């Protein structure tokens, strides 16, 4: 079972190398990583629903989760 994230987690990009290193054993099984303007954020995907990434002028403006469940 993956790590439960209650909010968006900011990931650290090494400023010297501009590389992002991720241990895939420590992130949720189903997640998304978004990189914009030298910043990286990770968010666990909902079991049912949509995850929208809203951009403005080529930059990420907002990340929005819309959840649902099977009826």
Biopython code that builds the backbone (N, CA, C, O; Angstrom):
import numpy as np
from Bio.PDB.StructureBuilder import StructureBuilder

atoms = [
    (1, "UNK", "N", (0.850, -1.179, 0.000)),
    (1, "UNK", "CA", (0.000, 0.000, 0.000)),
    (1, "UNK", "C", (0.890, 1.235, 0.000)),
    (1, "UNK", "O", (1.889, 1.278, 0.719)),
    (2, "UNK", "N", (0.535, 2.252, -0.810)),
    (2, "UNK", "CA", (1.350, 3.448, -0.943)),
    (2, "UNK", "C", (1.146, 4.428, 0.194)),
    (2, "UNK", "O", (0.285, 4.246, 1.055)),
    (3, "UNK", "N", (1.940, 5.448, 0.174)),
    (3, "UNK", "CA", (1.867, 6.524, 1.154)),
    (3, "UNK", "C", (0.600, 7.327, 0.883)),
    (3, "UNK", "O", (0.302, 7.629, -0.273)),
    (4, "UNK", "N", (-0.148, 7.675, 1.918)),
    (4, "UNK", "CA", (-1.354, 8.478, 1.753)),
    (4, "UNK", "C", (-0.981, 9.949, 1.870)),
    (4, "UNK", "O", (-0.418, 10.378, 2.877)),
    (5, "UNK", "N", (-1.299, 10.717, 0.831)),
    (5, "UNK", "CA", (-1.011, 12.141, 0.835)),
    (5, "UNK", "C", (-2.308, 12.907, 1.036)),
    (5, "UNK", "O", (-3.288, 12.677, 0.328)),
    (6, "UNK", "N", (-2.314, 13.804, 1.988)),
    (6, "UNK", "CA", (-3.502, 14.605, 2.234)),
    (6, "UNK", "C", (-3.487, 15.883, 1.407)),
    (6, "UNK", "O", (-4.527, 16.516, 1.225)),
    (7, "UNK", "N", (-2.328, 16.264, 0.911)),
    (7, "UNK", "CA", (-2.224, 17.460, 0.088)),
    (7, "UNK", "C", (-1.108, 17.266, -0.914)),
    (7, "UNK", "O", (-0.461, 16.219, -0.947)),
    (8, "UNK", "N", (-0.891, 18.263, -1.716)),
    (8, "UNK", "CA", (0.172, 18.198, -2.711)),
    (8, "UNK", "C", (1.522, 18.255, -2.007)),
    (8, "UNK", "O", (1.738, 19.071, -1.110)),
    (9, "UNK", "N", (2.408, 17.387, -2.423)),
    (9, "UNK", "CA", (3.741, 17.339, -1.825)),
    (9, "UNK", "C", (4.739, 17.989, -2.781)),
    (9, "UNK", "O", (4.825, 17.604, -3.947)),
    (10, "UNK", "N", (5.484, 18.962, -2.295)),
    (10, "UNK", "CA", (6.510, 19.617, -3.113)),
    (10, "UNK", "C", (7.755, 18.729, -3.113)),
    (10, "UNK", "O", (8.208, 18.283, -2.059)),
    (11, "UNK", "N", (8.296, 18.479, -4.289)),
    (11, "UNK", "CA", (9.499, 17.667, -4.430)),
    (11, "UNK", "C", (10.701, 18.584, -4.607)),
    (11, "UNK", "O", (10.581, 19.693, -5.128)),
    (12, "UNK", "N", (11.839, 18.114, -4.176)),
    (12, "UNK", "CA", (13.051, 18.934, -4.230)),
    (12, "UNK", "C", (13.838, 18.653, -5.506)),
    (12, "UNK", "O", (14.183, 17.510, -5.805)),
    (13, "UNK", "N", (14.112, 19.721, -6.248)),
    (13, "UNK", "CA", (14.975, 19.642, -7.423)),
    (13, "UNK", "C", (16.347, 20.153, -6.996)),
    (13, "UNK", "O", (16.460, 21.237, -6.425)),
    (14, "UNK", "N", (17.378, 19.377, -7.272)),
    (14, "UNK", "CA", (18.736, 19.781, -6.922)),
    (14, "UNK", "C", (19.101, 21.031, -7.728)),
    (14, "UNK", "O", (19.162, 20.964, -8.956)),
    (15, "UNK", "N", (19.347, 22.173, -7.067)),
    (15, "UNK", "CA", (19.625, 23.419, -7.799)),
    (15, "UNK", "C", (20.954, 23.396, -8.559)),
    (15, "UNK", "O", (21.115, 24.134, -9.531)),
    (16, "UNK", "N", (21.900, 22.568, -8.136)),
    (16, "UNK", "CA", (23.198, 22.496, -8.814)),
    (16, "UNK", "C", (23.108, 21.722, -10.130)),
    (16, "UNK", "O", (23.695, 22.120, -11.136)),
    (17, "UNK", "N", (22.363, 20.605, -10.109)),
    (17, "UNK", "CA", (22.270, 19.756, -11.293)),
    (17, "UNK", "C", (20.950, 19.927, -12.042)),
    (17, "UNK", "O", (20.817, 19.491, -13.186)),
    (18, "UNK", "N", (19.968, 20.569, -11.382)),
    (18, "UNK", "CA", (18.603, 20.710, -11.902)),
    (18, "UNK", "C", (17.977, 19.339, -12.209)),
    (18, "UNK", "O", (17.219, 19.180, -13.166)),
    (19, "UNK", "N", (18.323, 18.360, -11.365)),
    (19, "UNK", "CA", (17.769, 17.013, -11.507)),
    (19, "UNK", "C", (16.817, 16.728, -10.353)),
    (19, "UNK", "O", (16.993, 17.214, -9.236)),
    (20, "UNK", "N", (15.813, 15.930, -10.658)),
    (20, "UNK", "CA", (14.835, 15.488, -9.684)),
    (20, "UNK", "C", (15.026, 13.990, -9.491)),
    (20, "UNK", "O", (14.892, 13.214, -10.437)),
    (21, "UNK", "N", (15.341, 13.586, -8.262)),
    (21, "UNK", "CA", (15.511, 12.166, -7.974)),
    (21, "UNK", "C", (14.356, 11.698, -7.114)),
    (21, "UNK", "O", (14.019, 12.329, -6.112)),
    (22, "UNK", "N", (13.739, 10.572, -7.514)),
    (22, "UNK", "CA", (12.569, 10.049, -6.814)),
    (22, "UNK", "C", (12.777, 8.570, -6.535)),
    (22, "UNK", "O", (13.124, 7.800, -7.431)),
    (23, "UNK", "N", (12.563, 8.184, -5.293)),
    (23, "UNK", "CA", (12.582, 6.776, -4.924)),
    (23, "UNK", "C", (11.171, 6.248, -5.144)),
    (23, "UNK", "O", (10.264, 6.556, -4.370)),
    (24, "UNK", "N", (10.980, 5.455, -6.194)),
    (24, "UNK", "CA", (9.634, 5.012, -6.531)),
    (24, "UNK", "C", (9.034, 4.076, -5.486)),
    (24, "UNK", "O", (7.836, 3.794, -5.527)),
    (25, "UNK", "N", (9.843, 3.595, -4.559)),
    (25, "UNK", "CA", (9.323, 2.757, -3.486)),
    (25, "UNK", "C", (8.674, 3.606, -2.388)),
    (25, "UNK", "O", (7.980, 3.069, -1.526)),
    (26, "UNK", "N", (8.893, 4.919, -2.412)),
    (26, "UNK", "CA", (8.368, 5.797, -1.374)),
    (26, "UNK", "C", (7.258, 6.725, -1.862)),
    (26, "UNK", "O", (6.836, 7.612, -1.121)),
    (27, "UNK", "N", (6.785, 6.545, -3.074)),
    (27, "UNK", "CA", (5.683, 7.361, -3.584)),
    (27, "UNK", "C", (4.453, 6.468, -3.749)),
    (27, "UNK", "O", (4.583, 5.246, -3.823)),
    (28, "UNK", "N", (3.268, 7.063, -3.808)),
    (28, "UNK", "CA", (2.053, 6.264, -3.994)),
    (28, "UNK", "C", (2.122, 5.449, -5.277)),
    (28, "UNK", "O", (2.811, 5.823, -6.226)),
    (29, "UNK", "N", (1.400, 4.331, -5.295)),
    (29, "UNK", "CA", (1.388, 3.432, -6.445)),
    (29, "UNK", "C", (0.899, 4.150, -7.704)),
    (29, "UNK", "O", (1.431, 3.930, -8.793)),
    (30, "UNK", "N", (-0.109, 5.005, -7.557)),
    (30, "UNK", "CA", (-0.655, 5.772, -8.670)),
    (30, "UNK", "C", (-0.588, 7.248, -8.316)),
    (30, "UNK", "O", (-1.318, 7.725, -7.448)),
    (31, "UNK", "N", (0.295, 7.963, -8.997)),
    (31, "UNK", "CA", (0.469, 9.378, -8.696)),
    (31, "UNK", "C", (0.870, 10.118, -9.966)),
    (31, "UNK", "O", (1.157, 9.516, -11.001)),
    (32, "UNK", "N", (0.880, 11.427, -9.854)),
    (32, "UNK", "CA", (1.302, 12.278, -10.953)),
    (32, "UNK", "C", (2.340, 13.255, -10.408)),
    (32, "UNK", "O", (2.221, 13.748, -9.287)),
    (33, "UNK", "N", (3.363, 13.527, -11.225)),
    (33, "UNK", "CA", (4.367, 14.525, -10.877)),
    (33, "UNK", "C", (4.293, 15.597, -11.953)),
    (33, "UNK", "O", (4.377, 15.305, -13.146)),
    (34, "UNK", "N", (4.134, 16.845, -11.513)),
    (34, "UNK", "CA", (4.035, 17.970, -12.436)),
    (34, "UNK", "C", (5.222, 18.893, -12.188)),
    (34, "UNK", "O", (5.524, 19.242, -11.047)),
    (35, "UNK", "N", (5.891, 19.284, -13.272)),
    (35, "UNK", "CA", (7.040, 20.175, -13.182)),
    (35, "UNK", "C", (6.722, 21.444, -13.966)),
    (35, "UNK", "O", (6.309, 21.384, -15.125)),
    (36, "UNK", "N", (6.920, 22.595, -13.319)),
    (36, "UNK", "CA", (6.677, 23.882, -13.964)),
    (36, "UNK", "C", (7.536, 24.947, -13.295)),
    (36, "UNK", "O", (7.583, 25.031, -12.067)),
    (37, "UNK", "N", (8.208, 25.750, -14.093)),
    (37, "UNK", "CA", (8.990, 26.867, -13.577)),
    (37, "UNK", "C", (10.030, 26.442, -12.536)),
    (37, "UNK", "O", (10.251, 27.156, -11.559)),
    (38, "UNK", "N", (10.665, 25.291, -12.738)),
    (38, "UNK", "CA", (11.701, 24.836, -11.825)),
    (38, "UNK", "C", (11.192, 24.259, -10.519)),
    (38, "UNK", "O", (11.979, 24.016, -9.604)),
    (39, "UNK", "N", (9.888, 24.034, -10.414)),
    (39, "UNK", "CA", (9.292, 23.427, -9.216)),
    (39, "UNK", "C", (8.616, 22.126, -9.617)),
    (39, "UNK", "O", (8.105, 22.002, -10.730)),
    (40, "UNK", "N", (8.616, 21.157, -8.709)),
    (40, "UNK", "CA", (7.984, 19.866, -8.964)),
    (40, "UNK", "C", (7.051, 19.530, -7.816)),
    (40, "UNK", "O", (7.390, 19.717, -6.648)),
    (41, "UNK", "N", (5.866, 19.029, -8.164)),
    (41, "UNK", "CA", (4.894, 18.628, -7.147)),
    (41, "UNK", "C", (4.346, 17.253, -7.481)),
    (41, "UNK", "O", (4.145, 16.906, -8.645)),
    (42, "UNK", "N", (4.107, 16.476, -6.425)),
    (42, "UNK", "CA", (3.583, 15.129, -6.559)),
    (42, "UNK", "C", (2.215, 15.072, -5.898)),
    (42, "UNK", "O", (2.005, 15.659, -4.836)),
    (43, "UNK", "N", (1.290, 14.364, -6.526)),
    (43, "UNK", "CA", (-0.039, 14.193, -5.950)),
    (43, "UNK", "C", (-0.524, 12.782, -6.244)),
    (43, "UNK", "O", (-0.419, 12.295, -7.370)),
    (44, "UNK", "N", (-1.060, 12.131, -5.211)),
    (44, "UNK", "CA", (-1.644, 10.806, -5.393)),
    (44, "UNK", "C", (-2.934, 10.932, -6.182)),
    (44, "UNK", "O", (-3.724, 11.845, -5.942)),
    (45, "UNK", "N", (-3.151, 10.017, -7.125)),
    (45, "UNK", "CA", (-4.369, 10.051, -7.932)),
    (45, "UNK", "C", (-5.528, 9.430, -7.157)),
    (45, "UNK", "O", (-5.332, 8.476, -6.405)),
    (46, "UNK", "N", (-6.747, 9.974, -7.340)),
    (46, "UNK", "CA", (-7.908, 9.412, -6.642)),
    (46, "UNK", "C", (-8.281, 8.051, -7.248)),
    (46, "UNK", "O", (-7.992, 7.800, -8.418)),
    (47, "UNK", "N", (-8.921, 7.170, -6.461)),
    (47, "UNK", "CA", (-9.313, 5.862, -6.983)),
    (47, "UNK", "C", (-10.299, 5.972, -8.145)),
    (47, "UNK", "O", (-10.245, 5.183, -9.089)),
    (48, "UNK", "N", (-11.190, 6.945, -8.071)),
    (48, "UNK", "CA", (-12.153, 7.204, -9.134)),
    (48, "UNK", "C", (-12.209, 8.715, -9.312)),
    (48, "UNK", "O", (-12.342, 9.438, -8.325)),
    (49, "UNK", "N", (-12.114, 9.201, -10.511)),
    (49, "UNK", "CA", (-12.230, 10.627, -10.722)),
    (49, "UNK", "C", (-11.272, 11.144, -11.772)),
    (49, "UNK", "O", (-10.712, 10.384, -12.562)),
    (50, "UNK", "N", (-11.097, 12.455, -11.760)),
    (50, "UNK", "CA", (-10.233, 13.129, -12.714)),
    (50, "UNK", "C", (-9.265, 14.029, -11.967)),
    (50, "UNK", "O", (-9.563, 14.534, -10.885)),
    (51, "UNK", "N", (-8.112, 14.216, -12.567)),
    (51, "UNK", "CA", (-7.146, 15.155, -12.017)),
    (51, "UNK", "C", (-6.811, 16.119, -13.141)),
    (51, "UNK", "O", (-6.245, 15.718, -14.158)),
    (52, "UNK", "N", (-7.154, 17.376, -12.966)),
    (52, "UNK", "CA", (-6.964, 18.362, -14.022)),
    (52, "UNK", "C", (-5.784, 19.266, -13.696)),
    (52, "UNK", "O", (-5.605, 19.699, -12.557)),
    (53, "UNK", "N", (-4.985, 19.541, -14.718)),
    (53, "UNK", "CA", (-3.870, 20.455, -14.586)),
    (53, "UNK", "C", (-4.213, 21.662, -15.452)),
    (53, "UNK", "O", (-4.293, 21.556, -16.676)),
    (54, "UNK", "N", (-4.416, 22.807, -14.809)),
    (54, "UNK", "CA", (-4.827, 24.023, -15.490)),
    (54, "UNK", "C", (-3.580, 24.874, -15.741)),
    (54, "UNK", "O", (-2.802, 25.134, -14.823)),
    (55, "UNK", "N", (-3.399, 25.302, -16.987)),
    (55, "UNK", "CA", (-2.242, 26.123, -17.332)),
    (55, "UNK", "C", (-2.684, 27.510, -17.779)),
    (55, "UNK", "O", (-3.821, 27.707, -18.207)),
    (56, "UNK", "N", (-1.769, 28.463, -17.673)),
    (56, "UNK", "CA", (-1.998, 29.822, -18.143)),
    (56, "UNK", "C", (-0.666, 30.359, -18.638)),
    (56, "UNK", "O", (0.309, 30.392, -17.888)),
    (57, "UNK", "N", (-0.620, 30.773, -19.875)),
    (57, "UNK", "CA", (0.589, 31.295, -20.508)),
    (57, "UNK", "C", (1.763, 30.319, -20.385)),
    (57, "UNK", "O", (2.894, 30.720, -20.113)),
    (58, "UNK", "N", (1.474, 29.045, -20.589)),
    (58, "UNK", "CA", (2.518, 28.026, -20.582)),
    (58, "UNK", "C", (3.010, 27.603, -19.220)),
    (58, "UNK", "O", (3.982, 26.853, -19.128)),
    (59, "UNK", "N", (2.369, 28.064, -18.154)),
    (59, "UNK", "CA", (2.775, 27.719, -16.798)),
    (59, "UNK", "C", (1.610, 27.034, -16.083)),
    (59, "UNK", "O", (0.445, 27.319, -16.364)),
    (60, "UNK", "N", (1.934, 26.131, -15.160)),
    (60, "UNK", "CA", (0.891, 25.476, -14.373)),
    (60, "UNK", "C", (0.317, 26.494, -13.398)),
    (60, "UNK", "O", (1.044, 27.090, -12.603)),
    (61, "UNK", "N", (-0.974, 26.680, -13.467)),
    (61, "UNK", "CA", (-1.655, 27.638, -12.597)),
    (61, "UNK", "C", (-2.330, 26.924, -11.430)),
    (61, "UNK", "O", (-2.320, 27.420, -10.303)),
    (62, "UNK", "N", (-2.920, 25.750, -11.707)),
    (62, "UNK", "CA", (-3.704, 25.059, -10.682)),
    (62, "UNK", "C", (-3.740, 23.566, -10.989)),
    (62, "UNK", "O", (-3.697, 23.148, -12.147)),
    (63, "UNK", "N", (-3.819, 22.779, -9.928)),
    (63, "UNK", "CA", (-4.019, 21.331, -10.046)),
    (63, "UNK", "C", (-5.296, 21.020, -9.274)),
    (63, "UNK", "O", (-5.400, 21.316, -8.084)),
    (64, "UNK", "N", (-6.268, 20.420, -9.963)),
    (64, "UNK", "CA", (-7.568, 20.212, -9.334)),
    (64, "UNK", "C", (-7.992, 18.746, -9.438)),
    (64, "UNK", "O", (-7.902, 18.124, -10.497)),
    (65, "UNK", "N", (-8.458, 18.215, -8.301)),
    (65, "UNK", "CA", (-8.909, 16.821, -8.234)),
    (65, "UNK", "C", (-10.435, 16.807, -8.174)),
    (65, "UNK", "O", (-11.040, 17.529, -7.381)),
    (66, "UNK", "N", (-11.049, 15.984, -9.015)),
    (66, "UNK", "CA", (-12.490, 15.783, -8.973)),
    (66, "UNK", "C", (-12.716, 14.290, -8.741)),
    (66, "UNK", "O", (-12.442, 13.462, -9.609)),
    (67, "UNK", "N", (-13.221, 13.967, -7.553)),
    (67, "UNK", "CA", (-13.403, 12.566, -7.196)),
    (67, "UNK", "C", (-14.834, 12.116, -7.420)),
    (67, "UNK", "O", (-15.759, 12.924, -7.500)),
    (68, "UNK", "N", (-14.988, 10.821, -7.518)),
    (68, "UNK", "CA", (-16.292, 10.195, -7.648)),
    (68, "UNK", "C", (-16.196, 8.774, -7.152)),
    (68, "UNK", "O", (-15.147, 8.345, -6.672)),
    (69, "UNK", "N", (-17.274, 8.052, -7.264)),
    (69, "UNK", "CA", (-17.251, 6.633, -6.895)),
    (69, "UNK", "C", (-18.267, 5.893, -7.747)),
    (69, "UNK", "O", (-19.250, 6.472, -8.208)),
    (70, "UNK", "N", (-18.022, 4.619, -7.946)),
    (70, "UNK", "CA", (-18.938, 3.797, -8.718)),
    (70, "UNK", "C", (-20.257, 3.675, -7.965)),
    (70, "UNK", "O", (-20.269, 3.586, -6.737)),
    (71, "UNK", "N", (-21.364, 3.672, -8.697)),
    (71, "UNK", "CA", (-22.684, 3.561, -8.074)),
    (71, "UNK", "C", (-23.190, 2.148, -8.239)),
    (71, "UNK", "O", (-24.290, 1.830, -7.787)),
]
sb = StructureBuilder()
sb.init_structure("model")
sb.init_model(0)
sb.init_chain("A")
sb.init_seg("    ")
for serial, (resi, resn, name, xyz) in enumerate(atoms, 1):
    if name == "N":
        sb.init_residue(resn, " ", resi, " ")
    sb.init_atom(name, np.array(xyz, "f"), 0.0, 1.0, " ", f" {name:<3s}", serial, name[0])
structure = sb.get_structure()
